[in-house]
Amino acid sequence: MAAAAGSIVASVVAAGEPVIPNYGAQSSSCVVHNHLFCTDWVSHNWGPVLWPALRGHILLALVAVGIGFVISLALALAAYRYGCLERPTTVITTILYTIPSLALFELLVAPVGPNVYSAEIALVSYTLLILFRNILTGLRGVPAEVLEAAEGMGMSRRQALVRVELPLALPAIVAGLRIAVVTIIALATIVYTIYNAGLGVPIHTALGEGPFKTELIAAGGLAILLALTADALLVLVQRLLTPWTRARAT
Amino acid sequence: MAQAAELELRGVSKRYAGQREPAIHGLSFTVPAGDVCVLVGPSGSGKTTALRLINRMIPTTSGDILLGGRSVLEREPKELRREIGYVIQQIGLFPHQTVGENIATVPRLLGWHKDRIHARVTELLELIDLDPAEMRERYPAQLSGGQRQRVGVARALAADPPLMLMDEPFGAIDPINRGRLQDEFLRLQAKVKKTVVFVTHDIDEAIKMGDRIAILREGGVLAQYDTPREILTHPADDFVAQFVGADRGLKRLALTTLAEVRLIEPDTMTREPSANGALRLPRETSVRDALSLMLTADGEPASVLDDEGNVEGLLTLALIEQMLSDEAAEAPHAGAGAGSSTVIEQTAEGGR
């Protein structure tokens, strides 16, 4: 942290001068003059810098949302069946959600260490409230007469859950996943503070060097694009899985 | 085809925990196989509770329920329910499944082969007058209210159950379409001949739909169990008389068509229709409608026409009056109340 602060001070002092020390061999004049966006730098550094960061970012987010979804589904199913569990689960997941992210990352380093586990634990904890709430809302939204029909026709509780309740809760579940995924992709940019992975790494480097505009825009832009793409993919998945939601009287 | 099964309730009671009064008290009656039994009564009479005791969605406190001679209380509830068609007022179609998938629900639970399911769905869609090619892949949101109700009935019929339970199935439909659906269900029932227990709060619907009517009073006590005609002619007590309404004479007339009336012989008159007053009514007209038309025509007698359009006989207001008092004078059939053993001969009813 001290080194980063130092370089920011240095860049302020040397304002207006070329300030890119580490790219000498390949530096084009665009890079040297720190213009807004240098495509040559991006193409040279896609392989060594940007792609690994993007891949790491995707992995961080996927694992976090995946684990968060499994935990939330279990919690929501428990609270759906035993209503008394809803309040304590909501309180705990809300508290987790409200802890400032930087603080939570640092808090986890002491017991767990500055590694991927700390990063994932923190990210997962931010998905729980959103996913738990949405899954539970979706299940609770299944009309009473639909449940009565399912029971009256001889479905077991499990059959009703798998064949009727979960499919009908899908729109709410996917809505929760969309919020969780976008949130986690944004949050994962600060994982770099405890673990060297994700698009936060090149963003941090760029900020420390001027900022180096090209790298900042490229890495930041990738994070935004990733979030938008993931969101669009989830919309597509929902459309494929819930054709009935678009069926209207003809 | 599974045979319709006889349903027998033997002293069935239901008391909810923490409540002093039972919801259902000593209910006993038998529905012969293939008959429609309508449970009717004011709110709080436990008619829906009684229905749900039969498929064990509500546990029975005491007494026994026999379906085809076998106690339902010994059955595994899920298996029992797959053998009993179930239709509710709000229909409860699965919105995420197509019409075909909805109808296939119970056959799928029973593990039928998919070819057999496909054929059965086609058969049922044709039975309820929906074009399989067009309707099978639709979602419930794409159907009209009446179509949804018919699909609900088809879904309940899918595994060819020996018994159907229907809880105010037409309660949420507007009056015009309700009448159509009622007629349609009666035509369907004439084909499938299921044992049906049908809950309604509407006495007119009960009279129209029921081979037998069980009138429940508050506290889930059976007030009278009999044919519609018998209930209208000989109500067991003041409660029943009040419940069926002051117009029970008129309701009785609605059950009879002119074809069943002993008309005044036309031999003193010419058979030419034109010579016999303004009112000429086909023999399928109900006596109630005939009366209404005659009153509008200043009480003039009406000529009843046979199928060829010839005058079959003459109907007068005095004749209708005579008819009502004759019926009322007949000895009431035994068994009002718990009348499970009475078998009452019925002439063909209007609209059947």
Interface residues (C-beta under 8 A of the other chain):
Chain A: P143 E145 V146 L147 E148 A149 A150 E151 G152 M153 G154 M155 S156 Q159 V164 P167 L168 L170 T242 P243 W244 A247 R248 A249 T250
Chain B: N55 M57 P77 K78 E79 L80 R81 R82 Y86 I88 Q89 Q90 I91 G92 L93 F94 P95 H96 Q97 T105 V106 L109 R138 Y139 A141 Q142 L143 S144 R155 A156 L165
